[in-house]
Amino acid sequence: MEPKLFPLKFFAAIRVIEKACPLNRFLLLYLTPWKATIPGVVCLKGISGMERTPITKEGLERLRQELHRLERKERPDVIKAIAEARSHGDLSENAEYHAAKERQGFIEGRIMELHNKIATSEVIDCSKLPDDRVVFGTIVRLNDLDTGDEFKIRLVGPDESNADDGDISVLSPLGRALIGKEPGDEVKVKTPGGLRLLEIVDINTE
């Protein structure tokens, strides 16, 4: 199933209320930010009733590139490695064979996972979202009020988060704390190292 690109106004018509949706709080805030104070949850579903996962264009492209590499290169390579290991005789003590089979299991599992992620992805057009508060796709400059350190993060979908690159999932504790906030606001976030007090210095979508 090919993910589709929808403008923000499309989501204004969504009225599916479902408590079990894991994206409930986030979807309520970024899809209907003007109704963020209204109690309730919103779950975005496709025609098939399958839950959709928000993602950026760049994030979806990275998933597709990984899938292409696994299917076109790594899958054939590991099949060749298994065939070569078989030719060496007794498989019970053939370390190369067992290593290749283990690698094959990982590759096939990841291929299935990527197909599912791509099929359930919903590309969000960040240019259609509000630019006066933190929403999906926003780049946020933060000031750690305890240390004085400043750093930037970008809020992205859970399938494309990478803390090393500053890409933080909107469903993470930090992402949830920031959604809907404006420059100058302060947020408290629980981290493995303890409670952190952060100030939003500025935001942009570029």
Phi, psi and omega in degrees: 000124183279126178294148182246155180259124182236139173286164183301323185298336178299321186285345181298338183273355184288129181226026182274114180255124184208113186295333185281353185292124181291345180261014190307303184297314182297314182296323179298322185281317186267338178274326179229063186298333180285352178240026186295338182272353180281128179299150178129174179228154180234133179238123180275122180235150175276184181300325182281356183086005182279136179292141182255150180245125180293145180203154175275164176301317182295320180295319178295320180296323178295320177297318180294321179295319178296318179298316179300316180296317181293318183284323186268335184241302188290324178296310177298322181297318183287330176295319177295320181295322178294316180298319179293320180294324178298325183292348182275359175106223187311117183279339184296331180240025182262096183296323181296320180296313182293324178294319180292321178295322178294319178296320179299318179298319178295315182298313181295323178295318180291323177299315178298318180297317181293320177301318180292316180299316181294319182294330183257009180280145175236108181289125180261126177278097186296338180291343181266356183269160179301146179247011181255003179209169182282122178223183177303132178089353182288139170266124186242128173263123186244149175241120176283109186290346178275326184248340183084000180285142176246145179205160181247145173223163173233133180274121184228181179287159181297337181274001181229008182291143179205100185300327180297330179264001181083011178268110186250135179294139177294344180265000177284164177306319179292317180299315180297322181291329186273330184306128177089350182277163182238163176305136182098340179287152175246143179229148175252131183230131175277126179233167177304332180271001180121185181282132179242139177252118184239144176248136177279112182281307175201168180222153172202168183246011182258000000 
